Amino acid sequence: MIDTGKETITTKQGIFMVVIFTIGTSLVLSGITTAKQDVWISVLFALFAILPIIYAYSKILSFFPGKNLYEILDISLGKIIGRIISFSYIMYFLFLGSLSIRSVTEFIQVVSLRFTPQYFSGLWIILLGAYMVKSGIEVLGRWSNFVCVFILALILILSISAFSQLDYNNILPVLNEGWNPVINNAISIFSYPLGEVVVFLTFFNSLRDHKKSFNIFFISLVIVSFLILLVTIRSILILGFPLIDNTYFPTYYANTIVSIGNFIESLAVFSSIVLLLAGFAKFTVCLFAVCIGLKFMFNTTKYSTFSLPVGLFALIISQILFNSTMEMIEYVNLYPYHALPFQLILPLIILFFSWRKSRSSKSS
């Protein structure tokens, strides 16, 4: 049976996995921003702020080559504290996976299948995700390699096709509302989606070249930041304010008014394809992280055993998270308060104790 200790991921596959995961459901929500036309400044701030954090992530992995996050917690913090924090991370990754499912099913219901229950469309995501987990991390790496190129090509086509319908006055004036909205939005982008790459600490011990983890994080997040900036600015240039504030899914609705010549009247279908593929990838990565954690906690031999039960539990959680689309959108502003302890505070604590443990091991 597949085991993370025997599976390997290439550097290229690692980059594509991080890119498609980080894109996840964030691109379809691009344009929902407190910084309005100054969002490009927020993206740059968030990118620079995340660099020392991903360096910390890579150092944590480098102190204990071949070990995942849960094993490192056990070694560096001891079994009791380590298991408590491991359980906390499992719950965070489970919540993140549930949030990904809800974002996709909410999108499907709002823009197309209005009378179809969300749990029905979510069930297909669960079944495919569970199948991917049973297939193993190597299969996820190869799938990400192929699908990410396809998604990037779609985003490029969507961006180029909109040139004739852009209104550049929509990004002026700069800093019209001051720095506070820019900083607040930078914090949101930092945690959603950039900081969510902390999930890869659970299985980047499978990298063929352990020394490349920082390069993978850095290249991936530069690409993702560029994509977020490109898609968000494009949506703002097409829709403008206040119209964009009254739209649940700005990227999708921006594409409904973009066409290519006389033969493709709407490009919205391409937005749907990007969201479904990237949203599925995000959920699947979270499902891997949770199952690997449960394997460690219960000391079993196969993490794939947990895939379907965890997936169904995530589906149930996704349906009780929010009462409406508006609640889901509003939660984006509150998400940093929930996520930053797992993305920033705990990793720095783990880094310190991992450094101490590694140092004491070498001296002895």
N, C-alpha and C positions, 0 to 999 in steps of 0.2 A: 504493500500500500504506500501511496505517496507520503513523503515526509519532508518537512521544510529543511531538515539537515542535509538531505541528499539533492535537493533541487537547487538549481543555479539560475541567476538572472544576469544577463549581459549588461554592460554600461548603457548601451543604446536602448535596450528594453526598459531599463530603469528610468531613463529620461522620459520615454514615451508614457510609461505608467504614471509617473508623477504629473506630467502635463495633462493627460486625459482625466486623471483624478481631480486635479486642482481646478480644471475647467468645470468639471462636474455640472452642477446646476447654477453656478455663479454667472455664466454668460447670459442665460436667459433672463436673469434679474438685473443685468447691467443697465444702468440708467437710473435705477432707484438709489438716489444719493442725496445726502444732505448738503454736499458741496456744490451741487448743480453743475454749472459749466466749468468749475474749477476742479473737477474730479481728477484731471490729469496730474495736478499737483499732489493730490492725496495718494494716487497710485505710486508716484515716485517716492514719496515719504515712506509708504508701506514697504516698498521694495528694499530701500536702504535699511529700514528698521529690522527687516527679517534676516538680513545677511549674517549678523552675529549669532542669531538664534539657530540658523541652519548649520553654522560652524559648530555650535554647541552640540547639535544633534549628531553631526559626523564624528566629533571627538568622543561622544558617549559610545558610539559603535566601535571606534578605534581602540578604546581601552580594553574591550573584551571581544576580540575578533571571533566571529562564528556564533555569538550569543545574540538573542533578540532582547527586546525591551524587558519582557517579563523575567527572563533569566538574569539580566543585568540588575534589575531591582532586587532580586533575591540575593545576589552576590554582594552588592554594594550597600544595601540597607538592612540586610538580615531578613530572615523568613517571615517574621510577623509583620513588620512594617512594610516589607517588600510586597507581601501578599495583599495587604490592605490597599496599597497604591495600585498594584496590578489590577485588583478588582475595580478600583475607581476608573482606571483607564479602559477596562473592558466595558463598563457602563457608558463611558463617554463615547467610545467607538460605536456601541450599539445605538446610542441616541443619534450620533451623526449619520449612521446608516438609515435610521428611521426617518430622519429629516430629509435625506436624499430621496427616499421613496415618496414621501409626502409631496416634495417639490415637483416630482415628475407626475404623480397621479393628479395633483391639483392642476398642473398645466394641461394635462390631457382633458380633464373634465371641463375646464374653463374655455378652452379654445376649440374643442371638437366634440367629444362625447359627453355632452351635458347631462344626459339622463342615465349614464352608465355609472354604477357605484365605483368608487375609487378602489375599493379592495379587490375588485375584479381585475383591473389593469395592473394593480400592484402585485397580484398573485403571480402574474407572468414574470415580472421582474425577479421575484423571490425564487421561482423555480429555475430560471436561467442562472441566477447568481449561485444557488446551491449546486447546480451542475458544474459551474465554473470552479467552485471550491473543490469539488470532488475530482476535477480534472487536474488541479494542481497549479502552483505558482508559475511554473514554466509555461504552461498553456496561457495563463493570464498575460505573461510577458510577451509571448508571440502575438496574441490577440491584440494587445495594446499597440504593438509595433505597427500592425496593419491598420487598425481602426483610427489611430491618432493621425496618421498621414492623411487618411480620408477626411477626417474632421477639419484638419488644418486647411486642406484644399477647399472644402466647402466655405469655411470662414473667409478665405481669400476671395473666392468668387462672389460671396455676398458683399464684401467690402468694396470690391472694384465696381460691381454693378450699380452701386449707389452714388457714384461720383456726380452724376448729373442732377441729383435731387438733394444735394447737401446745401444747407443755408449756413454759411460761416458766421453770420451775425449771431447765431444761437450760442456761441461760446464766448461772447463778449457781454459785459466787461469783465476783466480779470479781477478776482478778489472783491467782487462787488459787496459781498456780505461779510468780509473780514476773514480772519484765520481760523476762528473757532469751528465753523462747519468743515473746513478742510482737514483740520486735525482730527475731529471726531470721525470723519469718513475714512481717514487714513487708518485709524484704529480698527474700524470695521473691516476694511480690506485686509489689514494685517491678520485678523483672526478668521475672516471669511473672504477668500479661501486660503491665503498663503500659509498661515500657521497650521492649517490642518494636515500639512505634510508630516507632522509628528507621527501619524499613523504608520508611516513606513519604517519606523524604528522596530516594528513588530516582525518584519520579515526581510529587511535589507541585510540581515546576516547571511542571506542567500546570494548576495552579490558575488560574482566571480572574482572581482577585484575590489576588496574591502576598502582600499585606499581612495577609491573614486566616489565615495558617497557624497562628499561636499560638492564635487564637480557636478554630480547628477542633480543635487538639490539646486545649485546655483544656476546651471543652464536651464533647468526646467522652469524655475520661478521667473527668470528673465523673460523666457518665452511667454509664460502665462500672463505676466504683468503687461507685456506688449499687447497680447490678445485682449485682455480686459480693457486696456486703454483704447485700443482700436475699436472694439465693439461698442463700448460706452460712448465714446465721442461720436461715433457714427450714428448711434441712436439719438443722441442729443441734437446733432446737426440736422437730422431728418425731422424729428418730432418737435424739438424745442420745448421750452417751459412756457406756461404751466401744463401743456398737454401731457408731457411725460410723467408729471406727478399724478395724473389721473388714470394712469395705465398700470395694470398689474404686471404685465410682461412686456416691457418696452422694446426689447430686441425683436420679439416676435411681431409686434404690431408695426414696428418700423419696416419690417420685411414685407408686410402685407401691402405696402404702397410702393414697393420697389419692383420694377419689372425689367426684363431683358428684351428689348425690341418689342416685337408684336407676338412672339411665340411663347414667352413665359410671362404671364400677367402678374403673378405673385410668387415671391421667393420664401414665403412663410413656411412652406413645407420643409425647406432646408433647415430652418431654425429648429423645427420639430425633430428632425433627424439628429442634429447635433445634440440637442437636449437629451433625447432618449438614449443615445449611445454613451454620452459622457455621464449622464445620471446613472445608468446601469453600471458603468465602470466604477463610479464613486461608491455606490452601494456594495459592489463586489469586493472592493479593497477593504472596506469596513468589515464586511462579513469575514474575510480572511483574518483580519486583526482580532476579531472577537473569538473566532473558532480556535486560533492558535493560542490565545490567552486561556480559553477554557481547557484546552488540551494540557497546558502547563499547570493550571490550577488543580485539575483532577488527575493529573499524572497518567493520562491515557496515551495510547500509541498512535491514534489517528485523529487529526483535527477535523477531518471531513465528516465525521460522525455527527458533529454538532450543526452542520450547515443548514439543513432543512428546518429543524426546530428553532434555531436562532433566527432564521429568515422569517418564519411565520410569526415569531414573537415581535420582530422588528416591524412587520406589517401591522400587527395589532396596535403597537405603540404609535405608528405613523398616523393611524386613524383617530387617535384620541388626543394628539398633540394640540391641534387647533380646531376651532369651530368654524372657521371661514378662511377664505383666501386673504382677507385683510389682516387677520390675526397673524397669519404666516409671514406676510410682508413686514408687519410691524416688529415681529420677533427678530428680524435681521439686525435691528439697532440694539437689541438686548443681548444678542448672541455673544459678543465679546466678554461679558461678565461671567458667562458660563464657561467659555472656551479657554480664556487666557490662563487660568491656573494650570491647565493641561498642556498648553502650547508654550508657555513662557516660564511660569514660576516653578512647577515641578521639574521640568527638564534642567533648569539651572541647579536645583538642589541635587538631582541625580548626577549631574556633571561633577559637582563638587565631591560627592561621596565616591563616585567612580574613580575620580582622580586620586583621592586618598587611598582607596583600596588598591588601585593599580600601583601606586607609589610604594605602599607597604609590602606588596607582593614582590616587587622588584628588589627592595632592600633586604628582604628575608631570603 
